[in-house]
Amino acid sequence: MLHFELVTPERLVRSEDVYMVVVPGTEGDFGVLEGHAPLMSTIRDGELSIYRTQGAAPETIRIEGGFAEVNAKGLTVLAETAA
């Protein structure tokens, strides 16, 4: 499982283990699975899609601006806002 955190300046919105997250990057959407290569990207306003298990329908969260970082610990999305 991939450890995923969604953080805004006000609070930690999510911290959980999931199957996959699709992030709206400024260069296009990208999916992150467990074991993804290290990556940093700016994000554009859009929908973050969270897949809790393989084949499950995604949960979406609207985010605006920020950065995404993938490292050995998982995926962290630092968004300006999340609704």
C-alpha positions as CSV (number, residue, x, y, z in Angstrom):
1,M,0.0,0.0,0.0
2,L,1.0,3.6,-0.6
3,H,1.1,6.0,2.3
4,F,-0.7,9.2,1.3
5,E,-0.9,12.5,3.1
6,L,-2.8,15.6,2.0
7,V,-1.9,18.8,3.8
8,T,-3.1,22.4,3.6
9,P,-1.6,25.4,5.5
10,E,-4.4,25.0,8.0
11,R,-4.4,21.3,8.7
12,L,-3.6,17.7,7.9
13,V,-6.6,16.7,5.7
14,R,-5.7,13.0,5.1
15,S,-3.1,10.5,6.2
16,E,-3.8,6.9,5.1
17,D,-2.6,3.9,3.2
18,V,-4.2,3.6,-0.3
19,Y,-3.7,1.7,-3.5
20,M,-3.2,4.7,-5.8
21,V,-3.6,8.4,-6.1
22,V,-3.9,10.4,-9.3
23,V,-2.5,13.9,-9.0
24,P,-3.3,16.9,-11.3
25,G,0.2,17.9,-12.1
26,T,1.0,21.1,-14.1
27,E,2.4,19.0,-16.9
28,G,-0.5,16.6,-16.8
29,D,-2.2,14.1,-14.4
30,F,0.1,11.4,-13.0
31,G,-0.7,8.3,-10.9
32,V,1.3,7.2,-7.9
33,L,1.5,3.6,-6.7
34,E,3.6,2.0,-4.0
35,G,7.2,1.9,-5.0
36,H,7.0,4.9,-7.4
37,A,10.3,6.6,-8.2
38,P,11.1,9.8,-6.2
39,L,9.4,12.8,-7.8
40,M,8.5,16.4,-7.1
41,S,5.9,18.3,-9.1
42,T,3.9,21.4,-8.9
43,I,0.1,20.8,-9.1
44,R,-2.6,22.7,-10.9
45,D,-6.2,23.3,-9.7
46,G,-8.2,20.1,-10.2
47,E,-9.4,16.8,-8.8
48,L,-7.2,14.5,-6.7
49,S,-8.4,10.9,-7.2
50,I,-7.9,8.5,-4.4
51,Y,-8.2,4.7,-5.0
52,R,-8.4,2.9,-1.7
53,T,-8.1,-0.6,-3.3
54,Q,-7.4,-1.9,-6.8
55,G,-10.4,-1.7,-9.0
56,A,-12.4,0.5,-6.6
57,A,-14.2,3.7,-7.7
58,P,-12.1,6.7,-6.8
59,E,-12.9,9.3,-4.1
60,T,-12.2,12.8,-5.4
61,I,-11.1,15.9,-3.5
62,R,-10.9,19.3,-5.2
63,I,-7.4,20.9,-4.6
64,E,-5.9,24.2,-5.7
65,G,-2.2,24.9,-6.2
66,G,0.7,23.5,-4.4
67,F,3.3,20.7,-4.7
68,A,3.4,16.9,-4.7
69,E,6.4,14.9,-3.5
70,V,6.9,11.2,-3.8
71,N,9.7,9.6,-1.7
72,A,10.5,6.3,0.0
73,K,7.8,7.1,2.7
74,G,5.0,7.7,0.1
75,L,3.1,10.6,-1.4
76,T,2.7,14.0,0.2
77,V,0.5,16.6,-1.5
78,L,0.9,20.1,-0.1
79,A,-2.1,22.0,-1.4
80,E,-3.1,25.6,-0.9
81,T,-6.7,24.5,-0.4
82,A,-8.6,21.2,-0.4
83,A,-12.4,20.8,-0.3
